Amino acid sequence: MKRSRRDSEAKSTAVVTTGRIERKRAHDREAQRASRAKTKAYIAHLEKTVADLTETSGDARANYLAQHATQQSQEIESLQGLVGKIKSLIQDASTSPQTNRRGDSPHDTSSPETIIRDDGDRHQHSNSGGNNNNASSSTSSYNAPTVAYPATPSPHGNLTLLGESLLCSEDDDTTYFDRLNRVLEQVEAHPSATTGHISNPTTDQDILIRAILYGWDAAERLHHFDIVWRFLRAFDEGLWYRAGPLERIAHHWLFRNVL
């Protein structure tokens, strides 16, 4: 009986491993096709540019070159601005303190400056009144600033996936990785994972960036989560929320492309 079970488990593991390899190969082929198409389009663009320059002469050629240089400069500035915004958002999400008031949601996305200003005004009003009770009430309603990002674990929420808890507590025993492996095997064998993802790379990027910067609830309100995204959310909120935003983005993006 035990030997039969071991043989069955070995076959199941072999099937899962084969399926993972096939999906990785399919993803690599798709990436190569996209790269070849991009290279082909760029070559066609260069050929057209050469043809346009060959057909023109004198002032017309100078005007064409000036227009082309201006267009390239605008594209570069646009990309630099986008990169700067992403860096600023990641830095703000990592370092900006948020005040968590009593009764408010722990994921309150109010501006840190607004929160600090409101607390300062309330404290100033309390002192000007000279009422010790009011001052005590104002002080008791203020908690130490907390960081709104990254997401905090919610053991009673969505950290249980496919019957397994993905919460890794500080005093967790050695069962966490066993649970994680069991969930991974079920995710890989899930019909939605074997038939391919519904979303496209652009949607996946938006989900991941939005989840890291604004929380998983914000991302799931806007996009449908398939089984892989549900796994990544539980994986992140159960363990990876302790890491920095860049590490989380890199790790989850790799897992999204492999699973």
Buried (B, 14 or more C-beta within 10 A) or exposed (E): EEEEEEEEEEEEEEEBEEBBEEBEEEEEEEEEEEEEEEEEEEEEEEEEEEEBBEEBEEEEBEEBBEEEEEEEEEEEEEEEEEEEEEEEBBEEBBEBEBBBBEEEEEBEEBEBEEBBEEBEEBBEEBEEEEEEEBBEEBEEEBEEBEBBBBBEBBEEEBBBBBEBBBBBEEEBEEEBEEBBEEBBBBBBEBEEBEEEBEBEBEBBBBBBBBBBBBBBBBBBEEBEBBBBBBBBBBBBBBBBBEBBBEEBBEBBBEBBBEB
